[in-house]
């Protein structure tokens, strides 16, 4: 099996920082990686059953596949966790990630051992604690999209596209529920996914780009051990001759431009935008609107009121003032003041239809 850790430049330093962080989701990710060594033989045993299951599946499902997309550090994991918990959907779990050769077979066999949809709201750079928690699904997507986590292919072979459709048709048929997934790399191939899946739906999470850039700077330091080493979708190292602030801000803007182009190739009604800031303030309203839009269902409002409370918006200065001011200045130069102003008051109605793309 191919490994997908090449984008991490300081793995031993990362291990130390994760252990010292005291973060439960960080420790859970390490425990999961260690556990994979022990379940490898079982994964090999299940691989034959997985192949047979996929070969026998010839149904074409009409159930939606919901992709949560957006820049890394924009709130995609939070939305993914929330929707996975409250919507009648299935998703890749952390348990399934232990079985990269047989994720569907393992999910079917071991689902009964999981505590149904019980996991933390907190996460560590996309990792959520708990075997039943949502997983990005690199163990599945890498089959067709490769192991580079920072770039996605814009085209794949016809046979790879067929394999992808077969896998998800089998998954949808097995669980008889829609499927949801967040993987920030899929943000780079929205048009490709829309061309492969007739019933693909997309939710783009949009956060004020200044705070996305700030969080990406912190991620470089935490994950890579240096602000000069790129991390995340469309990232580049500062060895290109530019400073790390310029690199990060251009990374955020590059993702914005790619999404603006790709979303135009998605069928009307299958792409919606959600503001991270507004979602945190009004999560129940957003969850209900997304459910109506993509599932044509209504969730139990009383249960939502009881269990789903607003989240804290983390848009606050967390780095030195000088670096923060540099980010603000560079982001405004890239986006323009008028485009940036649209992030200040992002209305809930953006959940109802695809709005016009901002003029950048």
C-alpha positions, -999 to +999 in steps of 0.1 A: +000+000+000+012+035-008+019+058+021+007+094+020+030+110+045+055+126+021+040+160+027+051+159+063+087+172+065+094+167+102+075+135+113+095+129+145+091+165+155+054+163+147+052+132+169+068+151+198+045+181+193+014+160+192+023+142+224+031+174+242+000+191+229-022+173+254-049+172+227-072+142+228-077+142+190-039+143+185-033+113+208-062+095+191-045+100+157-013+085+170-030+056+186-049+049+154-016+049+134-001+024+159-031+002+158-029-001+120+003-022+124-016-048+143-048-050+122-028-052+089-032-090+086-069-088+092-071-061+065-054-085+041-079-112+050-108-090+043-095-077+010-108-108-009-143-102+005-141-065-005-132-074-041-161-099-043-185-073-028-175-047-054-176-072-083-211-083-074-225-048-070-242-036-102-268-013-088-266+025-095-277+045-065-296+077-066-286+087-031-266+119-028-228+120-021-222+151-001-187+167-003-177+193+023-150+214+007-131+246+014-097+258+023-078+240+052-084+258+085-117+273+072-140+252+095-147+223+071-140+197+099-164+213+122-192+213+096-184+178+086-186+166+122-218+183+129-236+171+097-223+135+102-237+135+137-272+150+130-280+140+094-292+105+084-259+099+065-230+075+065-193+084+064-158+071+066-150+064+102-117+063+120-123+026+123-126+022+085-092+039+082-076+009+098-086-011+068-074+007+036-078-026+016-113-033+028-130-002+042-165-012+031-163-047+044-147-036+077-174-009+081-202-035+076-187-061+098-176-039+127-202-011+127-222-027+155-192-024+179-191+014+175-210+038+198-233+054+172-221+088+162-205+096+195-174+118+191-160+152+202-167+185+186-130+193+189-104+182+164-067+184+157-060+195+122-088+174+107-084+145+131-113+138+154-111+114+185-132+083+186-135+052+164-169+063+152-157+098+144-156+110+108-123+105+089-110+124+059-108+091+040-074+094+024-072+056+028-099+054+001-094+085-020-057+078-025-067+048-047-077+071-075-063+105-066-027+096-056-008+103-024+000+140-027-023+157-001-017+192-014-027+187-051-054+166-068-054+154-104-077+173-126-084+142-147-083+104-140-086+074-164-119+061-174-112+029-155-104+048-123-136+067-126-155+035-130-138+020-100-147+051-080-184+049-090-185+012-083-171+016-048-195+044-038-225+026-054-217-004-033-213+017-002-246+035-008-264+002-015-249-014+016-259+013+040-290+026+022-282+062+033-266+092+017-228+096+022-209+126+035-172+133+034-148+161+041-113+159+026-097+193+018-078+178-012-112+172-028-115+210-028-090+209-057-111+186-079-147+196-075-153+197-112-138+162-116-160+147-088-191+164-102-184+148-136-180+113-121-210+114-097-244+124-110-257+129-075-227+147-060-236+177-038-211+202-025-210+224+006-182+250+005-172+264+039-161+300+036-142+318+064-127+353+064-094+347+046-073+367+070-081+342+097-076+312+074-042+326+066-034+331+103-044+296+111-024+282+082+007+300+097+001+283+130-004+250+113+030+253+096+046+258+129+027+230+147+027+204+119+059+211+100+079+227+128+087+258+108+067+287+093+089+284+062+076+249+053+043+247+034+013+228+048-021+222+033-038+224-001-019+245-027+009+252-003+045+260-012+077+263+008+093+297+013+123+284-006+107+298-037+121+332-027+089+346-012+084+351+025+061+328+043+034+354+047+032+359+010+032+322+004+003+316+028-018+344+016-013+333-020-022+298-010-056+309+004-063+330-027-053+302-050-079+279-034-105+307-037-099+310-074-099+273-080-133+269-063-147+299-081-139+282-114-149+246-105-183+255-089-195+268-122-193+233-136-216+219-109-253+214-117-276+241-103-289+233-068-260+210-060-235+236-047-241+258-017-219+281+004-218+283+042-201+310+062-180+295+090-188+325+112-225+323+106-226+285+110-209+289+144-236+314+154-266+296+140-257+259+136-292+246+140-306+268+112-278+258+089-281+220+096-318+222+090-314+241+057-288+218+044-310+188+052-339+203+034-317+213+004-299+180-002-320+154+015-355+169+011-361+160+048-368+179+080-349+171+112-365+170+146-363+207+157-367+200+194-338+175+193-316+200+175-325+227+201-316+204+229-284+190+216-269+215+191-256+247+206-237+276+190-199+272+186-173+297+195-160+317+165-122+316+168-116+347+147-091+364+170-055+375+167-033+346+178+000+356+164+023+386+167+006+419+157+032+426+130+026+393+112-011+397+115-010+432+100+012+418+071-015+391+065-042+417+065-024+439+040-015+411+017-050+395+017-066+429+009-042+434-020-051+399-034-088+400-029-096+437-030-115+456-003-149+451-018-146+413-021-133+411+015-163+431+028-185+402+017-170+381+044-181+405+071-218+398+069-224+364+052-261+358+052-278+325+062-296+326+028-264+315+012-275+280+022-305+283-001-290+288-036-257+292-053-248+329-051-228+347-077-191+343-072-173+373-057-155+396-081-119+392-071 
